[in-house]
Every structure is written in structure tokens, then in C-alpha cells.
Amino acid sequence: MSAVNTMTAWQHVEIARHPQRPHSQAFISELFEDIFELHGDRHFADDRALFAAIARFEGIPVTVAGHIKGSDLNENISCNFGMPHPEGYRKFIRIAKQAEKFGRPVITFIDTPGAYPGAEAEERGQGEAIARCLFELSGLSVPIIAVVIGEGGSGGALAMSLADHIIMYEHAVYSVLSPEGFASILWKDPKRAEEASEVMKLSSADLAASGMADSIVSEPEGGAHKDAHRAIEALRPTLKKALSGLLLLDTQSLLEARYARYRGYGEQSEA
């Protein structure tokens, strides 16, 4: 039995949240070339919690986006700890539709505790912005690949992960909300977060077993922060294989496969 199989769900959560774990900006700068960042949602402002750019991956023009947490306290604050406002998601919608216009695949990097829940975000339509992301991605006529590199939490992660292929890092987690939030709602006790994480089935292995994660990328022993360069480069062959396969599909086949994928979630056998 591998060390990963003996780890608890909470241990995966702690590694996914490790402050030295490589964030989206490290992945994008190392794996992509000719990066040209795009700013603003054309409605309100530019959200620093969400990076968006056009770039090349292995010579292929792509659109890339990712949650940005920052690498120190000042960056954490300026990026709102990786929790986008509505303008962040509207920026993503804008660049995703632009990608469709020019035939570029979309690649997203997921690493957020969730969308920002503050009053000002709600006033500007946080729920509508996330719903619009799901609506637009469901019918986008270009391939979409989502890579969960750390913590994938709530609608903040879901908005950018309606994809044709979902890749998860070994110690990444993905869930409907944080374990603390789950424990607060279910048991009225956020201190039971460790117990909640076991119930939530949020690890990469759990999600692969349920068919929600398509590929798992191995990490250096102890987590990606132990050797960030090796951890990031480990994604390259998996991402290249997934992208190459999706690019072989014509638009109709791509959309039909995406529809079947999401219609199949949650199916239960009569047995």
C-alpha cells in the first residue's frame, strides 16, 4: 500500500493548503510561452485574484486562466487570498468567449477556497457571474481542460472547472465547500473539519474513483512544495496528452461528449 493510500483526507487538505505550495502563476510561467496577460471584465474592474492570458503550450495557441493567491502577505491581500469577485469570473467569461472566436483551447488552474462571499461581491452579482461561467462553458465549442493544483472549493472552483478533461494533483482536493464550512452546517461545529473531510470524499483518489477526475499527477514525497519545479514539470506530459486527444475531436463530437459527461454524473445503478 502506498503512502498516499494511508493518508487521511485531512492530511491531503493540509498539503493542498500549504503556503509554499506552487500556485497558478508558477505553473503558467513555467509551462507556457509567449504569455500575454489580459485584464478587466469590461463592466467594473480587473480582479487580481484571477489571472487570464493568451499563450502557447508546446507550440499550440491556448487561453489560460487561474486563481491567484499570492506568495506573501502583501500579495495575499492584493489577490484577496485567491477568492475572486464577480468581475474576476466575468473576465474569465470574456476571455473564454474570445478563445472560442479564435479556436483556442481553454486551460484553467484551480486553486481557491471559494468565491469571495462579501456583501459587495453579492451586490455585483456573484451568483449570477458563476452561473454565467457554467452556462458559457457548457456550450463552448473549443476544448476545456481544468487542472486542480491545490484547493478547489465551492462555486469559486466550479465556475472554472466545467471541462472536457479534469486533471488533479495527487494531494489536491475538490469539494462543494471547505471542511470547516461543511462541519459548521452539518454539525454546527467547525472544529470537526477533520472529521468532515473524511465524509466529503474530496481527495484526488476519491474523485478519480467516482469518475469526476480523469487524470492524477503524482507529487514529490511530502507534497508539491518539496520540489516545485519537478511537481510542475510532472504536469506537462499529462496536459499534452489530454490536449492532443481533445484536439482530434470535431466540434459536434466534443460537445456531445461534454454533454454525456455531465449528464452521467450522479447516476445510480438499480442494483
N, C-alpha and C positions, 0 to 999 in steps of 0.2 A: 504494500500500500504506500502511495507517495505521501510526502509531507503535506501536500495541498489537500489530499483527501482526509487527513487527520485534523485539519484546521477547522476551527469553529467559524460560523458566519460572521461573528463579531470581530474576529481576527482579520478577516477579509475587509471588513468595514474600516478598521483602524489603519490597515495598509493603504486602502484606497484614499483615505483622508490625510495621509502622511504629508506634512508641509514641504518636504523635499522631493516629493513625487513629481516627475516631469509633467508639466501642464501643456495645454494645446499649443502655445506659442513655440515650445521646444520641438514638438513633433512637426509642426508646419515648417519651421525654419530648416530643419534637418532633412526632411523627406521631399520637399518641394523646391522647385527652381522658378526663377522669373516671377517672384511673388509681387503682386500689385494690390495693395490693400484698398478696399472700398469703404466709404464712410456714409453714415446717415440713412435715415428711413424716408426722407423727402416729406415728412409730416411734422416731426417735432425736434429731434436731435440725433446725435450719434451716441450710441451706447457702448462704452468701453468694455463692458462685460461680455461682449460678443464680437469676435474678430471675423471679418469676411474679406475674401480676396479672390482674384483670379490668379492661376499659377499653372505650372506644368508638373506632372508626375510621370517620371520615366518617359518624358517627351510628349505626353498626352496633355492637351489643354483641359483644365478642370476648374471648377469653382469649389473653393474650400472655405469652411466656416468652423468656428469652435468657441466654446466658452472660455473666457479668460479670467483666472482667479488672481493672478499676480504672484510674484515670488518673494515679496517682503511686505511689511505692514502698510507702507505708503501705497504700493501697487494694489494690495488687497482692498484698501479703502477706495481708491480711484476706480477699481473694477467691480466694486460692490460685492466682493468675495465670490465672483462668478455667478451672481444672481441677476440675470437680465431684466430690464424694464420692458414695457411693450415696444418701445422704439427699437430695442435690440432684435426682437422677433420680426418686427416689420422690416428692418434692414435685411434680415435673412430671407424673408419672403421676396423682397425686391431683387436680391442677387440670385435667388433660385429661379425666379422667372426670367431673369436675364440669361442665366445658364441655359434654360430651355430654348430661348430665342436663338442662341448661338450654338446649340448642340453640345454643350459641355456637361460631362457628368458632375454630380454634386457629391462631395465628400465632407462629412461632418465629424467633429471631435466632441464627444460628450463628457463633460466634467463639471457638474453643478449640483449643489444641494437642492436646487429648485429655483423657479422663477421668483423674483422679488415680490413679497406679499404686502408691501406697504400701501398706505391709503392713496398716495399719488399714482402708484402703478395701477391700482384698481380704477382710479378716476380716468386714466388714459386708456382703459380697456385691455387690461392684462389678459383676461379670459378670452376675449374676442381675438386678440393677437395670436394666442396659442392655437385656438381653434382654426384660425385662418391658415396658420402654418400646416396643420394637419390636412385641411381641405386642399390646399395648393399642392402639397407633396403627394397626396394620394393620386392625383392625375397628372403629375409632372412627366413629360414624355422623354426624359433622359434618365440614365441610371443614377440611383442614390445609394451611397454606402455610408453607414454610420459606424463610428469606432468609439466604443465606450472605454475611455482610458483611465478613469478614476471613479468618481461617484456620479451615478446617473439618478437624479432624484426628481420625482413628481412630473408635473406637466412641463416644467422647465427643461427636462431632458427629452420628454416625449415629443415636444414640438419640433425637434431636430433629428428625430430617430425613426420616423416613418420611412423605412428604407427597404431596398431590394435585398440587401445583404447586411447583416449586423455582425460586427467583429467586437469581441470583448477581450480585454486583457485579463490574465489569469486571476488577479486579485481585485479587479474592478467589480463594482456592484451596481445593480439597477433595480429600482423599486418604485412603487406608487407614491411613497413618501419616505421620509427618514425613519429609522427605527425609533428615534425619540418621539416623533410625531405619531407613529403607529401606536406606541405604548401609551402615549397621552390620551389618544382617542379611545383605544380598546380597554385599557385598564386604569385610566386616569392617573398614571404614574410614569413619567418619562424616565425614571431610574431603572425601569425594566427594559431599557432599549436593547441590552444584550440578549435577553430572552426573546424579544420581539424579532430581532434579526434572524433567529433560527426559524421562526414561524413564517417569515416573509418569503423564504426561498429566493434570496436576492443575489446569490453568488453566480459567477460565470458558469460553473458546473451545473447548478440548478437550472439556469436559463437555457443552457445548451440541451439539457435533458428534456425540457418542455418544448423545445423547437423554436424558441424565441431568439437564441443566439446561434449564428451559423458557423462561426469560427472562434477559436480561443487562442490567443497569443501568449506563449509562455514568458515568464518573467525571471530575471536573475533571482537566486535564492534570497529570500527576505524581502523581495519587492523591487519594483522598477527603480526606486530611488537609490538602490545599492549600486547600480551601473546604468545610468540614464541612457548613455549612448547605445549600449548593447540592447537595452529594452526597446528603444525607439526603432533601431535598425531591424529588430525582430519582426516588426510590423510590415516591412517592405514587401517580402515575398507573398504574404497573405493578402495584402492590399492589391498587389499587382495581379495575382491570380483571380481575385474576386472581380476586379475591374475588367480584366481581359474577357472573362466569361460573360459579363453583362453586356459588354460592347458587341458581342456576337449576336445579340437578340435584336430583332426589328422592333419598332415602337409598339405594335399591336401585341406581340408576344411578351414584351416587357410589362405592359400594363395589365395583361391578363394574368401573368404570373404574380404580380404585386397584389392584384385583387384576390386571387386564390389564397395567397399567403395570409392576408389579414382576415379573410372570411374563415380561414381554418383555425384561427386562434380560439382556444376555449372549447373546442369540440370535445364531446364526451361520448365514449362508447356505450352502447346499451348494456354491454356485459359489465 
